[in-house]
Amino acid sequence: MKMIEYVSVLKLKALEGHRLWLRFSNGEEGIRDFADILAAGGEVIEPIRDEAMFSRAFLSRGVPTWPSGLQLDPTNLHMELAAMHALTVPAAAE
């Protein structure tokens, strides 16, 4: 049985095309495309369809958050990126 690694997000940066660069507490980083989340829609999702609103992402205690109230679980984000083989470990941390 594989153990779940609980992580938080240390840094994030909104990128063009509704993508978010994330650096996790375990040193790994990756880029999450939000096309699938936007396609699902919903009350807290609709405002971030606007790139200007999407770019207002911030961290609240290690959790990616938007002014609309959307919060994304960092451990789930990490597991999704790991499943897509989309995580890297930078050679030197900033």
Disulfide bonds with the S-S distance in Angstrom:
none
